[in-house]
Amino acid sequence: MTSLGELYDTYLRPLNLTWGLTGASRRRIMLASAFPALIIVAEVVYAVLSYALSLAEIYGQVSSEPWHRIYTAAYHLRLLS
């Protein structure tokens, strides 16, 4: 079994590649990779909060709670899939 270092030495080092990444370009790459994860986390948090709390509960009113929870769970599961 070969390691990643051996594969790099075998195939990429002979090409004499220089990546030329500065600190700013590294930060841009990290931010660009983090944005999709941030959006997914926001969607999951939104789905959990909207499932846990309905608007009627927030305002202190009575709602058809079991049916509302089933509806919001089904709706957000469909959005997340």
C-alpha positions in Angstrom: 0.0 0.0 0.0 1.5 3.3 -1.0 1.3 6.5 0.9 0.2 9.8 -0.3 3.7 11.1 0.0 5.1 8.3 -2.2 2.4 9.1 -4.9 3.3 12.8 -4.8 7.0 12.0 -5.1 6.4 9.6 -8.0 3.9 11.6 -10.1 3.8 15.3 -9.1 7.3 16.2 -7.9 8.9 15.5 -11.4 6.6 18.1 -12.9 8.1 20.9 -10.8 4.7 22.4 -10.1 4.6 25.7 -8.1 1.2 26.5 -6.7 1.8 30.1 -6.0 -0.7 30.5 -3.3 -0.4 33.5 -1.1 -2.0 34.0 2.2 -4.9 35.9 0.6 -5.6 33.3 -2.0 -5.5 30.6 0.7 -8.1 32.5 2.7 -10.3 32.9 -0.4 -10.1 29.2 -1.1 -11.1 28.3 2.5 -14.0 30.8 2.5 -15.3 29.4 -0.8 -15.2 25.9 0.6 -16.9 26.9 3.8 -19.9 28.7 2.3 -21.8 25.5 1.1 -21.3 24.0 4.6 -22.6 27.2 6.2 -25.7 27.2 3.9 -26.4 23.5 4.7 -26.1 24.2 8.5 -28.4 27.2 8.2 -31.1 25.1 6.4 -30.8 22.3 9.0 -31.1 24.8 11.9 -34.1 26.5 10.2 -35.8 23.1 9.7 -35.2 22.1 13.4 -36.4 25.4 14.7 -39.5 25.6 12.6 -40.3 22.0 13.6 -39.8 22.7 17.3 -41.6 26.1 17.4 -44.6 27.1 15.4 -45.7 30.7 15.1 -48.7 29.9 17.3 -46.4 28.7 20.1 -44.2 31.8 19.8 -47.2 34.1 20.2 -48.7 32.0 23.0 -51.7 30.8 21.1 -53.1 27.3 20.7 -52.5 25.5 17.4 -53.3 22.1 15.9 -49.9 21.1 17.1 -49.5 17.4 16.0 -50.7 18.2 12.4 -48.5 21.3 12.2 -45.4 19.3 13.3 -46.1 16.5 10.8 -46.6 19.1 8.0 -43.4 21.0 8.8 -41.3 17.8 9.2 -42.5 16.5 5.8 -42.0 19.9 4.1 -38.5 20.4 5.4 -37.4 16.8 4.8 -38.5 17.3 1.2 -36.5 20.5 1.0 -33.3 18.9 2.5 -33.4 15.9 0.2 
